[in-house]
Amino acid sequence: MDFLSVVAGEALPFSYVAWYGVGPVHRRAPSAVSSPSLPAPKALMQRYGDLLRFVLVGASNTALGYLMFAGFLWVLGDGPGRAGLAQLFAYCVGTLWSFYWNRRWTFRSSGKVKSEGIRFVGLQAVLALTSSGAIAFLSAQLTISVHIIWVLVTAVITAVNFVVSKYVVFRGGRLRHEQQPTAD
């Protein structure tokens, strides 16, 4: 009896195998009570993969954006108008990062780069102006930290960004192998 046989459960006595449910000889009788089944990971990824990838790209983009925002704010100085300007600069850096990774990985687009780029930049321009204006306005009106305002505004902008990116910007550019129905 070697170590791998023990680890694989092949050399264990039947009573141990039956009691602890390990090894290849263990067979569980069907249960009279059905347990709720969880969706398979592949099904979850097919259904929510775009959202999960968008969140991961967004998390990296948010970290990069915040570092850029804080850096530009440090260079420009603190203040309502300067916070909006720092956000605008940071958003431009994030736009380049986001387009590359969302097009290539999140939505796996094979559409025309130019037309998707124009739609993406248009969306990002609207969102950049909206977020910059919201941060400038809210930082002038509220007495909370501009950093907290940034987090709140970014959360709303991110939700809008996902929906519009998925259904407008990268709407028809899925890779060909993903468009074919599978026999799974």
Backbone as JSON Lines, residues from 0, in Angstrom:
{"i":0,"aa":"M","n":[0.86,-1.17,0.0],"ca":[0.0,0.0,0.0],"c":[0.91,1.23,0.0]}
{"i":1,"aa":"D","n":[0.76,2.06,-1.05],"ca":[1.59,3.26,-1.14],"c":[0.77,4.49,-0.72]}
{"i":2,"aa":"F","n":[1.47,5.59,-0.56],"ca":[0.86,6.83,-0.08],"c":[-0.29,7.31,-0.98]}
{"i":3,"aa":"L","n":[-0.09,7.27,-2.3],"ca":[-1.13,7.75,-3.22],"c":[-2.39,6.89,-3.14]}
{"i":4,"aa":"S","n":[-2.24,5.6,-2.91],"ca":[-3.42,4.73,-2.77],"c":[-4.23,5.12,-1.55]}
{"i":5,"aa":"V","n":[-3.54,5.46,-0.47],"ca":[-4.24,5.89,0.75],"c":[-4.94,7.22,0.51]}
{"i":6,"aa":"V","n":[-4.25,8.18,-0.12],"ca":[-4.83,9.49,-0.38],"c":[-6.04,9.36,-1.3]}
{"i":7,"aa":"A","n":[-5.96,8.5,-2.29],"ca":[-7.07,8.32,-3.23],"c":[-8.2,7.51,-2.63]}
{"i":8,"aa":"G","n":[-8.0,6.9,-1.47],"ca":[-9.05,6.13,-0.83],"c":[-9.12,4.7,-1.29]}
{"i":9,"aa":"E","n":[-8.18,4.26,-2.13],"ca":[-8.22,2.9,-2.67],"c":[-7.82,1.85,-1.65]}
{"i":10,"aa":"A","n":[-6.98,2.2,-0.69],"ca":[-6.48,1.22,0.26],"c":[-7.17,1.33,1.62]}
{"i":11,"aa":"L","n":[-8.22,2.11,1.71],"ca":[-8.9,2.28,2.99],"c":[-9.89,1.15,3.2]}
{"i":12,"aa":"P","n":[-10.08,0.74,4.45],"ca":[-11.07,-0.3,4.72],"c":[-12.46,0.18,4.33]}
{"i":13,"aa":"F","n":[-13.33,-0.74,3.92],"ca":[-14.66,-0.38,3.46],"c":[-15.44,0.42,4.49]}
{"i":14,"aa":"S","n":[-15.33,0.04,5.76],"ca":[-16.1,0.74,6.78],"c":[-15.69,2.21,6.86]}
{"i":15,"aa":"Y","n":[-14.41,2.49,6.7],"ca":[-13.95,3.88,6.72],"c":[-14.49,4.62,5.5]}
{"i":16,"aa":"V","n":[-14.44,3.97,4.37],"ca":[-14.93,4.58,3.15],"c":[-16.43,4.86,3.25]}
{"i":17,"aa":"A","n":[-17.19,3.89,3.74],"ca":[-18.64,4.07,3.85],"c":[-18.98,5.13,4.89]}
{"i":18,"aa":"W","n":[-18.23,5.14,6.01],"ca":[-18.55,6.08,7.08],"c":[-18.21,7.51,6.71]}
{"i":19,"aa":"Y","n":[-17.03,7.77,6.14],"ca":[-16.59,9.12,5.85],"c":[-16.88,9.58,4.43]}
{"i":20,"aa":"G","n":[-17.34,8.68,3.59],"ca":[-17.71,9.07,2.24],"c":[-16.55,9.44,1.36]}
{"i":21,"aa":"V","n":[-15.42,8.75,1.51],"ca":[-14.27,9.03,0.67],"c":[-13.93,7.79,-0.14]}
{"i":22,"aa":"G","n":[-13.19,7.99,-1.19],"ca":[-12.71,6.87,-1.98],"c":[-13.65,6.52,-3.11]}
{"i":23,"aa":"P","n":[-13.15,5.74,-4.05],"ca":[-13.93,5.43,-5.25],"c":[-15.04,4.42,-5.02]}
{"i":24,"aa":"V","n":[-15.03,3.66,-3.9],"ca":[-16.06,2.64,-3.71],"c":[-17.3,3.19,-3.01]}
{"i":25,"aa":"H","n":[-17.25,4.41,-2.55],"ca":[-18.39,4.98,-1.85],"c":[-19.48,5.38,-2.84]}
{"i":26,"aa":"R","n":[-20.65,4.88,-2.61],"ca":[-21.8,5.27,-3.42],"c":[-22.9,5.72,-2.47]}
{"i":27,"aa":"R","n":[-23.4,6.89,-2.69],"ca":[-24.46,7.43,-1.84],"c":[-25.81,7.06,-2.45]}
{"i":28,"aa":"A","n":[-26.69,6.56,-1.62],"ca":[-28.03,6.21,-2.1],"c":[-28.79,7.5,-2.41]}
{"i":29,"aa":"P","n":[-29.67,7.46,-3.4],"ca":[-30.45,8.67,-3.71],"c":[-31.28,9.09,-2.5]}
{"i":30,"aa":"S","n":[-31.32,10.36,-2.27],"ca":[-32.05,10.91,-1.13],"c":[-33.52,11.08,-1.5]}
{"i":31,"aa":"A","n":[-34.38,10.81,-0.54],"ca":[-35.81,11.01,-0.76],"c":[-36.14,12.49,-0.79]}
{"i":32,"aa":"V","n":[-35.36,13.27,-0.07],"ca":[-35.56,14.71,-0.03],"c":[-34.61,15.33,-1.05]}
{"i":33,"aa":"S","n":[-35.16,16.09,-1.96],"ca":[-34.29,16.69,-2.97],"c":[-33.63,17.93,-2.37]}
{"i":34,"aa":"S","n":[-32.36,18.05,-2.65],"ca":[-31.65,19.22,-2.19],"c":[-31.62,20.24,-3.32]}
{"i":35,"aa":"P","n":[-31.66,21.49,-2.96],"ca":[-31.63,22.51,-4.03],"c":[-30.29,22.43,-4.76]}
{"i":36,"aa":"S","n":[-30.35,22.43,-6.04],"ca":[-29.1,22.35,-6.8],"c":[-28.64,23.75,-7.15]}
{"i":37,"aa":"L","n":[-27.37,23.93,-7.07],"ca":[-26.79,25.2,-7.45],"c":[-26.48,25.18,-8.94]}
{"i":38,"aa":"P","n":[-26.61,26.31,-9.59],"ca":[-26.26,26.34,-11.01],"c":[-24.78,26.02,-11.2]}
{"i":39,"aa":"A","n":[-24.48,25.33,-12.26],"ca":[-23.1,24.99,-12.56],"c":[-22.3,26.26,-12.82]}
{"i":40,"aa":"P","n":[-21.01,26.25,-12.48],"ca":[-20.19,27.45,-12.72],"c":[-20.23,27.91,-14.18]}
{"i":41,"aa":"K","n":[-20.28,26.96,-15.11],"ca":[-20.31,27.33,-16.52],"c":[-21.59,28.1,-16.84]}
{"i":42,"aa":"A","n":[-22.71,27.65,-16.28],"ca":[-23.99,28.35,-16.5],"c":[-23.97,29.74,-15.86]}
{"i":43,"aa":"L","n":[-23.37,29.83,-14.69],"ca":[-23.27,31.14,-14.04],"c":[-22.42,32.09,-14.86]}
{"i":44,"aa":"M","n":[-21.31,31.58,-15.39],"ca":[-20.44,32.43,-16.2],"c":[-21.13,32.83,-17.5]}
{"i":45,"aa":"Q","n":[-21.91,31.92,-18.09],"ca":[-22.63,32.29,-19.31],"c":[-23.65,33.37,-19.02]}
{"i":46,"aa":"R","n":[-24.28,33.28,-17.87],"ca":[-25.33,34.24,-17.55],"c":[-24.77,35.56,-17.0]}
{"i":47,"aa":"Y","n":[-23.8,35.46,-16.11],"ca":[-23.3,36.65,-15.42],"c":[-21.84,36.96,-15.72]}
{"i":48,"aa":"G","n":[-21.24,36.26,-16.68],"ca":[-19.83,36.46,-16.99],"c":[-19.48,37.88,-17.37]}
{"i":49,"aa":"D","n":[-20.32,38.49,-18.22],"ca":[-20.06,39.88,-18.61],"c":[-20.04,40.79,-17.39]}
{"i":50,"aa":"L","n":[-21.0,40.59,-16.51],"ca":[-21.07,41.43,-15.31],"c":[-19.87,41.2,-14.41]}
{"i":51,"aa":"L","n":[-19.49,39.94,-14.21],"ca":[-18.34,39.63,-13.36],"c":[-17.06,40.22,-13.95]}
{"i":52,"aa":"R","n":[-16.85,40.04,-15.25],"ca":[-15.66,40.61,-15.88],"c":[-15.69,42.14,-15.83]}
{"i":53,"aa":"F","n":[-16.87,42.72,-16.04],"ca":[-17.01,44.18,-15.97],"c":[-16.64,44.68,-14.57]}
{"i":54,"aa":"V","n":[-17.08,43.95,-13.55],"ca":[-16.78,44.33,-12.17],"c":[-15.27,44.24,-11.92]}
{"i":55,"aa":"L","n":[-14.62,43.19,-12.44],"ca":[-13.18,43.05,-12.24],"c":[-12.4,44.14,-12.99]}
{"i":56,"aa":"V","n":[-12.79,44.4,-14.23],"ca":[-12.15,45.5,-14.97],"c":[-12.45,46.82,-14.26]}
{"i":57,"aa":"G","n":[-13.69,46.96,-13.82],"ca":[-14.08,48.18,-13.12],"c":[-13.32,48.38,-11.82]}
{"i":58,"aa":"A","n":[-13.06,47.28,-11.1],"ca":[-12.3,47.39,-9.85],"c":[-10.88,47.87,-10.14]}
{"i":59,"aa":"S","n":[-10.27,47.3,-11.17],"ca":[-8.92,47.76,-11.51],"c":[-8.95,49.2,-12.03]}
{"i":60,"aa":"N","n":[-9.99,49.51,-12.8],"ca":[-10.14,50.87,-13.31],"c":[-10.41,51.86,-12.18]}
{"i":61,"aa":"T","n":[-11.19,51.43,-11.21],"ca":[-11.5,52.29,-10.06],"c":[-10.24,52.56,-9.24]}
{"i":62,"aa":"A","n":[-9.45,51.52,-9.03],"ca":[-8.2,51.71,-8.28],"c":[-7.27,52.67,-9.04]}
{"i":63,"aa":"L","n":[-7.12,52.44,-10.33],"ca":[-6.3,53.32,-11.15],"c":[-6.89,54.73,-11.15]}
{"i":64,"aa":"G","n":[-8.2,54.82,-11.34],"ca":[-8.87,56.13,-11.37],"c":[-8.72,56.89,-10.07]}
{"i":65,"aa":"Y","n":[-8.86,56.17,-8.95],"ca":[-8.73,56.84,-7.67],"c":[-7.3,57.33,-7.44]}
{"i":66,"aa":"L","n":[-6.32,56.5,-7.81],"ca":[-4.92,56.92,-7.67],"c":[-4.65,58.15,-8.53]}
{"i":67,"aa":"M","n":[-5.18,58.15,-9.75],"ca":[-5.02,59.31,-10.63],"c":[-5.75,60.53,-10.04]}
{"i":68,"aa":"F","n":[-6.98,60.33,-9.56],"ca":[-7.76,61.41,-8.96],"c":[-7.01,62.02,-7.78]}
{"i":69,"aa":"A","n":[-6.53,61.15,-6.87],"ca":[-5.81,61.63,-5.69],"c":[-4.51,62.34,-6.11]}
{"i":70,"aa":"G","n":[-3.83,61.79,-7.1],"ca":[-2.6,62.4,-7.58],"c":[-2.83,63.76,-8.21]}
{"i":71,"aa":"F","n":[-3.83,63.83,-9.09],"ca":[-4.15,65.12,-9.71],"c":[-4.65,66.12,-8.67]}
{"i":72,"aa":"L","n":[-5.42,65.66,-7.7],"ca":[-5.91,66.53,-6.64],"c":[-4.73,67.05,-5.8]}
{"i":73,"aa":"W","n":[-3.74,66.21,-5.57],"ca":[-2.55,66.61,-4.83],"c":[-1.78,67.68,-5.62]}
{"i":74,"aa":"V","n":[-1.7,67.5,-6.94],"ca":[-0.98,68.46,-7.78],"c":[-1.76,69.77,-7.89]}
{"i":75,"aa":"L","n":[-3.08,69.67,-8.12],"ca":[-3.91,70.86,-8.34],"c":[-4.29,71.58,-7.05]}
{"i":76,"aa":"G","n":[-4.33,70.85,-5.95],"ca":[-4.78,71.42,-4.69],"c":[-6.24,71.08,-4.45]}
{"i":77,"aa":"D","n":[-6.65,71.12,-3.19],"ca":[-8.02,70.75,-2.81],"c":[-8.98,71.91,-3.07]}
{"i":78,"aa":"G","n":[-10.18,71.58,-3.48],"ca":[-11.21,72.58,-3.7],"c":[-12.26,72.05,-4.66]}
{"i":79,"aa":"P","n":[-13.48,72.6,-4.6],"ca":[-14.57,72.07,-5.42],"c":[-14.28,72.06,-6.92]}
{"i":80,"aa":"G","n":[-13.83,73.16,-7.49],"ca":[-13.53,73.2,-8.91],"c":[-12.35,72.32,-9.28]}
{"i":81,"aa":"R","n":[-11.37,72.28,-8.42],"ca":[-10.18,71.47,-8.67],"c":[-10.49,69.98,-8.57]}
{"i":82,"aa":"A","n":[-11.39,69.63,-7.69],"ca":[-11.78,68.22,-7.56],"c":[-12.45,67.74,-8.84]}
{"i":83,"aa":"G","n":[-13.29,68.58,-9.42],"ca":[-13.93,68.23,-10.68],"c":[-12.92,68.1,-11.82]}
{"i":84,"aa":"L","n":[-11.94,68.98,-11.84],"ca":[-10.9,68.93,-12.86],"c":[-10.02,67.69,-12.68]}
{"i":85,"aa":"A","n":[-9.68,67.37,-11.44],"ca":[-8.89,66.17,-11.16],"c":[-9.66,64.92,-11.61]}
{"i":86,"aa":"Q","n":[-10.96,64.91,-11.4],"ca":[-11.78,63.78,-11.84],"c":[-11.78,63.67,-13.36]}
{"i":87,"aa":"L","n":[-11.85,64.78,-14.04],"ca":[-11.85,64.78,-15.5],"c":[-10.55,64.17,-16.04]}
{"i":88,"aa":"F","n":[-9.42,64.58,-15.49],"ca":[-8.14,64.02,-15.92],"c":[-8.06,62.53,-15.61]}
{"i":89,"aa":"A","n":[-8.45,62.15,-14.41],"ca":[-8.41,60.75,-14.01],"c":[-9.35,59.91,-14.88]}
{"i":90,"aa":"Y","n":[-10.47,60.45,-15.24],"ca":[-11.44,59.74,-16.06],"c":[-10.87,59.46,-17.45]}
{"i":91,"aa":"C","n":[-10.1,60.38,-17.98],"ca":[-9.47,60.17,-19.3],"c":[-8.5,59.0,-19.26]}
{"i":92,"aa":"V","n":[-7.7,58.91,-18.23],"ca":[-6.78,57.79,-18.08],"c":[-7.57,56.48,-17.95]}
{"i":93,"aa":"G","n":[-8.6,56.5,-17.13],"ca":[-9.44,55.32,-16.94],"c":[-10.17,54.9,-18.2]}
{"i":94,"aa":"T","n":[-10.52,55.86,-19.04],"ca":[-11.23,55.55,-20.29],"c":[-10.38,54.68,-21.21]}
{"i":95,"aa":"L","n":[-9.12,55.01,-21.34],"ca":[-8.22,54.21,-22.17],"c":[-8.09,52.79,-21.63]}
{"i":96,"aa":"W","n":[-7.88,52.68,-20.34],"ca":[-7.76,51.38,-19.67],"c":[-9.04,50.57,-19.86]}
{"i":97,"aa":"S","n":[-10.15,51.2,-19.6],"ca":[-11.44,50.54,-19.65],"c":[-11.81,50.07,-21.05]}
{"i":98,"aa":"F","n":[-11.57,50.9,-22.06],"ca":[-11.91,50.5,-23.43],"c":[-11.13,49.25,-23.83]}
{"i":99,"aa":"Y","n":[-9.85,49.26,-23.56],"ca":[-9.03,48.11,-23.94],"c":[-9.54,46.82,-23.3]}
{"i":100,"aa":"W","n":[-9.67,46.84,-21.98],"ca":[-10.03,45.62,-21.26],"c":[-11.49,45.23,-21.45]}
{"i":101,"aa":"N","n":[-12.41,46.17,-21.5],"ca":[-13.82,45.81,-21.7],"c":[-14.07,45.3,-23.11]}
{"i":102,"aa":"R","n":[-13.45,45.9,-24.08],"ca":[-13.62,45.44,-25.46],"c":[-13.02,44.05,-25.63]}
{"i":103,"aa":"R","n":[-11.81,43.9,-25.13],"ca":[-11.07,42.66,-25.36],"c":[-11.51,41.51,-24.46]}
{"i":104,"aa":"W","n":[-11.78,41.78,-23.19],"ca":[-12.02,40.71,-22.23],"c":[-13.47,40.65,-21.73]}
{"i":105,"aa":"T","n":[-14.02,41.77,-21.3],"ca":[-15.36,41.75,-20.72],"c":[-16.41,41.34,-21.74]}
{"i":106,"aa":"F","n":[-16.49,42.09,-22.82],"ca":[-17.53,41.84,-23.82],"c":[-17.01,41.06,-25.02]}
{"i":107,"aa":"R","n":[-15.71,40.76,-25.03],"ca":[-15.06,39.95,-26.08],"c":[-15.54,40.32,-27.48]}
{"i":108,"aa":"S","n":[-15.42,41.58,-27.75],"ca":[-15.97,42.11,-28.98],"c":[-15.05,41.88,-30.17]}
{"i":109,"aa":"S","n":[-15.68,41.59,-31.3],"ca":[-14.95,41.51,-32.57],"c":[-15.52,42.54,-33.54]}
{"i":110,"aa":"G","n":[-16.28,43.49,-33.0],"ca":[-16.84,44.55,-33.83],"c":[-15.75,45.5,-34.3]}
{"i":111,"aa":"K","n":[-16.15,46.46,-35.08],"ca":[-15.19,47.43,-35.61],"c":[-14.69,48.33,-34.49]}
{"i":112,"aa":"V","n":[-13.37,48.38,-34.36],"ca":[-12.74,49.15,-33.29],"c":[-13.14,50.61,-33.39]}
{"i":113,"aa":"K","n":[-13.15,51.16,-34.6],"ca":[-13.44,52.59,-34.77],"c":[-14.85,52.93,-34.3]}
{"i":114,"aa":"S","n":[-15.85,52.18,-34.77],"ca":[-17.23,52.51,-34.38],"c":[-17.46,52.26,-32.9]}
{"i":115,"aa":"E","n":[-16.9,51.17,-32.36],"ca":[-17.04,50.93,-30.93],"c":[-16.28,51.98,-30.13]}
{"i":116,"aa":"G","n":[-15.12,52.37,-30.64],"ca":[-14.34,53.4,-29.97],"c":[-15.07,54.72,-29.91]}
{"i":117,"aa":"I","n":[-15.73,55.09,-31.01],"ca":[-16.49,56.35,-31.05],"c":[-17.65,56.29,-30.05]}
{"i":118,"aa":"R","n":[-18.39,55.17,-30.06],"ca":[-19.5,55.03,-29.1],"c":[-18.98,55.04,-27.66]}
{"i":119,"aa":"F","n":[-17.87,54.33,-27.43],"ca":[-17.31,54.26,-26.09],"c":[-16.84,55.62,-25.6]}
{"i":120,"aa":"V","n":[-16.1,56.32,-26.45],"ca":[-15.62,57.65,-26.06],"c":[-16.79,58.61,-25.84]}
{"i":121,"aa":"G","n":[-17.82,58.51,-26.68],"ca":[-19.02,59.33,-26.49],"c":[-19.68,59.06,-25.14]}
{"i":122,"aa":"L","n":[-19.83,57.78,-24.82],"ca":[-20.42,57.42,-23.52],"c":[-19.54,57.92,-22.39]}
{"i":123,"aa":"Q","n":[-18.24,57.69,-22.5],"ca":[-17.34,58.11,-21.44],"c":[-17.3,59.63,-21.29]}
{"i":124,"aa":"A","n":[-17.42,60.34,-22.39],"ca":[-17.45,61.81,-22.32],"c":[-18.67,62.27,-21.53]}
{"i":125,"aa":"V","n":[-19.81,61.69,-21.84],"ca":[-21.04,62.04,-21.11],"c":[-20.89,61.69,-19.63]}
{"i":126,"aa":"L","n":[-20.37,60.5,-19.36],"ca":[-20.21,60.07,-17.96],"c":[-19.14,60.9,-17.24]}
{"i":127,"aa":"A","n":[-18.07,61.27,-17.96],"ca":[-17.02,62.09,-17.34],"c":[-17.56,63.46,-16.96]}
{"i":128,"aa":"L","n":[-18.29,64.08,-17.88],"ca":[-18.87,65.4,-17.57],"c":[-19.9,65.29,-16.46]}
{"i":129,"aa":"T","n":[-20.7,64.24,-16.49],"ca":[-21.71,64.03,-15.45],"c":[-21.05,63.82,-14.1]}
{"i":130,"aa":"S","n":[-20.04,62.93,-14.05],"ca":[-19.4,62.66,-12.76],"c":[-18.61,63.87,-12.26]}
{"i":131,"aa":"S","n":[-17.93,64.55,-13.17],"ca":[-17.17,65.75,-12.76],"c":[-18.1,66.84,-12.24]}
{"i":132,"aa":"G","n":[-19.2,67.05,-12.96],"ca":[-20.18,68.04,-12.52],"c":[-20.81,67.66,-11.2]}
{"i":133,"aa":"A","n":[-21.15,66.38,-11.05],"ca":[-21.76,65.93,-9.8],"c":[-20.8,66.08,-8.63]}
{"i":134,"aa":"I","n":[-19.53,65.73,-8.84],"ca":[-18.54,65.86,-7.77],"c":[-18.32,67.33,-7.41]}
{"i":135,"aa":"A","n":[-18.21,68.18,-8.43],"ca":[-18.02,69.61,-8.17],"c":[-19.23,70.18,-7.42]}
{"i":136,"aa":"F","n":[-20.44,69.85,-7.88],"ca":[-21.66,70.36,-7.26],"c":[-21.8,69.85,-5.82]}
{"i":137,"aa":"L","n":[-21.66,68.52,-5.65],"ca":[-21.86,67.94,-4.32],"c":[-20.78,68.37,-3.33]}
{"i":138,"aa":"S","n":[-19.54,68.53,-3.81],"ca":[-18.49,68.97,-2.89],"c":[-18.69,70.41,-2.44]}
{"i":139,"aa":"A","n":[-19.38,71.21,-3.27],"ca":[-19.69,72.59,-2.88],"c":[-20.9,72.65,-1.94]}
{"i":140,"aa":"Q","n":[-21.81,71.68,-2.05],"ca":[-23.06,71.69,-1.28],"c":[-22.98,70.93,0.03]}
{"i":141,"aa":"L","n":[-22.17,69.87,0.06],"ca":[-22.14,68.99,1.23],"c":[-20.87,69.23,2.04]}
{"i":142,"aa":"T","n":[-20.93,68.89,3.3],"ca":[-19.77,69.07,4.16],"c":[-18.99,67.77,4.37]}
{"i":143,"aa":"I","n":[-19.31,66.73,3.59],"ca":[-18.57,65.48,3.71],"c":[-17.34,65.52,2.8]}
{"i":144,"aa":"S","n":[-16.44,64.6,3.03],"ca":[-15.18,64.54,2.28],"c":[-15.44,64.36,0.79]}
{"i":145,"aa":"V","n":[-14.62,65.02,-0.01],"ca":[-14.71,64.89,-1.46],"c":[-14.42,63.44,-1.88]}
{"i":146,"aa":"H","n":[-13.67,62.72,-1.09],"ca":[-13.37,61.32,-1.4],"c":[-14.61,60.44,-1.24]}
{"i":147,"aa":"I","n":[-15.42,60.71,-0.25],"ca":[-16.69,59.98,-0.08],"c":[-17.63,60.32,-1.22]}
{"i":148,"aa":"I","n":[-17.69,61.58,-1.59],"ca":[-18.52,61.99,-2.72],"c":[-18.06,61.28,-3.98]}
{"i":149,"aa":"W","n":[-16.76,61.16,-4.17],"ca":[-16.22,60.45,-5.33],"c":[-16.72,59.01,-5.37]}
{"i":150,"aa":"V","n":[-16.7,58.32,-4.24],"ca":[-17.15,56.92,-4.18],"c":[-18.63,56.82,-4.55]}
{"i":151,"aa":"L","n":[-19.45,57.7,-4.0],"ca":[-20.89,57.66,-4.28],"c":[-21.21,57.93,-5.75]}
{"i":152,"aa":"V","n":[-20.58,58.96,-6.3],"ca":[-20.8,59.3,-7.7],"c":[-20.3,58.17,-8.6]}
{"i":153,"aa":"T","n":[-19.16,57.61,-8.29],"ca":[-18.59,56.53,-9.09],"c":[-19.49,55.31,-9.1]}
{"i":154,"aa":"A","n":[-20.14,54.99,-8.0],"ca":[-21.05,53.84,-7.94],"c":[-22.21,54.0,-8.93]}
{"i":155,"aa":"V","n":[-22.8,55.17,-8.97],"ca":[-23.92,55.42,-9.88],"c":[-23.45,55.4,-11.34]}
{"i":156,"aa":"I","n":[-22.34,56.05,-11.6],"ca":[-21.79,56.11,-12.96],"c":[-21.44,54.71,-13.46]}
{"i":157,"aa":"T","n":[-20.93,53.85,-12.58],"ca":[-20.55,52.49,-12.96],"c":[-21.76,51.67,-13.41]}
{"i":158,"aa":"A","n":[-22.87,51.77,-12.7],"ca":[-24.08,51.03,-13.08],"c":[-24.57,51.47,-14.46]}
{"i":159,"aa":"V","n":[-24.61,52.75,-14.68],"ca":[-25.04,53.28,-15.98],"c":[-24.06,52.83,-17.07]}
{"i":160,"aa":"N","n":[-22.79,52.88,-16.77],"ca":[-21.74,52.5,-17.72],"c":[-21.9,51.05,-18.18]}
{"i":161,"aa":"F","n":[-22.16,50.12,-17.26],"ca":[-22.31,48.71,-17.63],"c":[-23.47,48.5,-18.59]}
{"i":162,"aa":"V","n":[-24.61,49.03,-18.24],"ca":[-25.81,48.82,-19.06],"c":[-25.61,49.39,-20.47]}
{"i":163,"aa":"V","n":[-25.13,50.61,-20.56],"ca":[-24.96,51.23,-21.87],"c":[-23.82,50.56,-22.65]}
{"i":164,"aa":"S","n":[-22.75,50.17,-21.99],"ca":[-21.65,49.49,-22.68],"c":[-22.13,48.16,-23.26]}
{"i":165,"aa":"K","n":[-22.85,47.41,-22.48],"ca":[-23.31,46.08,-22.93],"c":[-24.31,46.18,-24.07]}
{"i":166,"aa":"Y","n":[-25.28,47.07,-23.97],"ca":[-26.39,47.08,-24.92],"c":[-26.26,48.11,-26.04]}
{"i":167,"aa":"V","n":[-25.32,49.04,-25.93],"ca":[-25.17,50.06,-26.97],"c":[-23.77,50.03,-27.57]}
{"i":168,"aa":"V","n":[-22.74,50.15,-26.74],"ca":[-21.38,50.28,-27.25],"c":[-20.89,49.0,-27.92]}
{"i":169,"aa":"F","n":[-20.96,47.88,-27.21],"ca":[-20.45,46.61,-27.73],"c":[-21.6,45.68,-28.12]}
{"i":170,"aa":"R","n":[-22.66,46.22,-28.61],"ca":[-23.91,45.48,-28.83],"c":[-23.83,44.33,-29.81]}
{"i":171,"aa":"G","n":[-23.1,44.45,-30.88],"ca":[-23.14,43.39,-31.88],"c":[-21.81,42.79,-32.19]}
{"i":172,"aa":"G","n":[-20.84,42.99,-31.35],"ca":[-19.5,42.58,-31.73],"c":[-18.97,41.36,-31.03]}
{"i":173,"aa":"R","n":[-19.81,40.43,-30.6],"ca":[-19.34,39.22,-29.94],"c":[-18.49,38.41,-30.89]}
{"i":174,"aa":"L","n":[-17.51,37.71,-30.33],"ca":[-16.68,36.83,-31.15],"c":[-17.55,35.75,-31.79]}
{"i":175,"aa":"R","n":[-17.22,35.36,-32.95],"ca":[-18.05,34.42,-33.71],"c":[-18.25,33.08,-32.98]}
{"i":176,"aa":"H","n":[-17.25,32.57,-32.32],"ca":[-17.42,31.26,-31.65],"c":[-18.39,31.34,-30.49]}
{"i":177,"aa":"E","n":[-18.63,32.51,-29.95],"ca":[-19.59,32.65,-28.86],"c":[-21.01,32.84,-29.38]}
{"i":178,"aa":"Q","n":[-21.16,33.12,-30.65],"ca":[-22.49,33.33,-31.2],"c":[-23.16,32.01,-31.57]}
{"i":179,"aa":"Q","n":[-22.37,30.97,-31.75],"ca":[-22.91,29.69,-32.16],"c":[-23.51,28.98,-30.95]}
{"i":180,"aa":"P","n":[-24.75,28.46,-31.06],"ca":[-25.33,27.71,-29.95],"c":[-24.54,26.4,-29.76]}
{"i":181,"aa":"T","n":[-24.37,26.0,-28.52],"ca":[-23.65,24.77,-28.24],"c":[-24.64,23.68,-27.88]}
{"i":182,"aa":"A","n":[-24.18,22.44,-27.96],"ca":[-25.04,21.29,-27.7],"c":[-24.96,20.86,-26.23]}
{"i":183,"aa":"D","n":[-24.39,21.68,-25.36],"ca":[-24.24,21.31,-23.94],"c":[-25.56,21.15,-23.26]}
